[in-house]
Amino acid sequence: MAVPKKKTSKARKNTRRAHDFLTAPAISICPQCKAAKLPHRVCGSCGTYKGKEVLDAKEI
């Protein structure tokens, strides 16, 4: 059975885990209704994308 010969230091352990974290999703502002939305997606509150109405506001 493989057993480590030396204790893994805190610096080596934390360096290895440096990319294991969650990032918050980017949020942009809708130019029509000023609501928060994800970039490159249809606005959930007014249904517009790039200044054009894509979805009816009734469907949302």
N, C-alpha and C positions, 0 to 999 in steps of 0.2 A: 504494500500500500504506500502511495506517495505521501510523504510528510515534508512540509517546508523546513529547510535547514535553518533559516533565519526568520525573525518576525518581520512582517511587512510594515514599513514605517508609515506614519500618518500622511506624510507628503506624497509618498508613492501611491498609497491607496487613494488619496483625494485627487491626485493627478489622473489616475485611471478613471475615476468617476466624474471627471470634469464635465463631460458631455451628457451625463445622465440627469437632466433636469427638464422641467416643463417650461415652455415659453407661452406667454399670453398671446392669443391671436391678435393680429393687427386690426385696428378699427379705423374706418374712415367715416366721414360725415356725408350724408346724402345732400347734394346741392339743392334738391327740390324742397324737402321737408325738414332738413337739418337733423334727421335722426341718425343714430349710430348704425353702421352696417359693415359687413365684411367687404373688403375691396374686390372688385371685379365680379360682383354679384348683384342681383336685383335687390332693390330696397324692399324690406319686408313690410314697411308701413305704407308706402305710397305706390309701390309696384313699378318704379321707373328704373331705367338703366341707360346711362350716358345721355340723359335728357329726353329720352323717348319712353312713352308709357308702354310697358311690355305686358303687364298683368293688370286686370281690372282691380280697382281698390275693393270691390265687393267680394272678390275671390279670396282676398287675404284675410 
